[in-house]
Structures are given as C-alpha cells and as structure tokens.
Amino acid sequence: MRLLLIEDDRTLGSGLRADLMANGYAVDWALDGIDGAFLGSDQPYDAIVLDLGLPGKPGLEVLRDWRIEGLRTPVLVLTARDAWHERVDGLKAGADDYLGKPFHVQELIARLQALIRRAVGQACAGVSAGGLWLDDEHQRVTRTDGCEVELTGTEFRLLRYFMLNPDKVLSKERLIAHVYDQHAEHGSNLIEVYVRRLREKLGREHLRTQRGQGYVFPSKP
C-alpha cells in the first residue's frame, strides 16, 4: 500500500513516515499544502494522512479541492485535540476519519488499515483470499493449514495489494505505483522478479499471468 503524508512538522512527519514504513507501507511525505495537493491529485495513493494546519495552502482547502476533482482516496485528517469545529469542517469537506493530536501511532495505523479495507470492501482486520490469510497488524501470511509463509517486506507489500484486489488484472505499472514511494529506485523487471519469488513461496496457481496486461491473484485457490 502506498500512502501520502502531508504534515509540516518535520519532527512529527519524520517519525510518522518511519513508523508507517516499518509497518509495511510505502510513504510519500509533503511538507506543505501546495506540494501535498499536487501529489494527491497526481499520484495513485491508497490513503492520505492530511494535517489541516498547513503552510502554502490550508488542509481544508486541499481536501475540498480533491473532492471537487472527484478524488475518492480515503483521507484521515489530523486536528488539534480540542478543535472540534475543525473535525466537523473536515468531515463536511469529505474526510473519511479524523484523529486528534497528540495521538498514538498504533491508533493512526489501525484507522488507516480500516479505511483501506473499507475502500476495497473488506471488513475484517486482515485479508483472506486465495487460501491465504494476511495479518496486517503482525505482517504475517499463513495458509489455510496454519503454516506461515516467510516473506520479505517488499514481498509482503506486493502480496497485500494482490489480495486486496483479487481477480483483477493488475499491470506492472499499477503495481509499482502502489508498492513503491516516489523516490524508490526500481528497474523495469522488478515486479517480475518479486512475482517469481512469490510464486516460488506460494505456488504458481496463486499468481496468473495475463499476457500483455499483467497479473491476476485468484480469490479461490
């Protein structure tokens, strides 16, 4: 999953980005409303964390413009703990959830996971598809027989995106856009390399090639 973090506090933003990456997310970080607004409109994110008190362009204005443009990406708004009016304004402008500062990082991560699952029609705190169970909280993948599959961080992120989009044809370009942040270096065949590794660990039946289009993760094994 690829996230956009828009936060002008460098200490908070740096810590949040590190925590989110440690939990298996690719994260782009913008320090002001202008850059954040552009990235949110230009890049395909699975969720956005948006502070309202931003320089350059206020977060509320950024959010309203996105929704007018038709952007449907889930947005979690960060507000001051006692600023109830900001929370109301944010929800009216199109926010999907809010979190007051200061907050616990694990609560923010749990709320983001819920927003992402809801966006793809998943209700459980994890993903079940193709005879596999993916535990987001502990970053583990197990088979139906209970055996755990050992995966690297990139393999986990890629498999999570496949499992959240079962039976869909996913192009290499789309996979790269949702698995890596904007500064990551990746070659043209990187997705092929990781798909091959996943097939070696899971079995070829879990990832089918749609010639000339991409890959499909079947919802049923």
Disulfide bonds with the S-S distance in Angstrom:
none
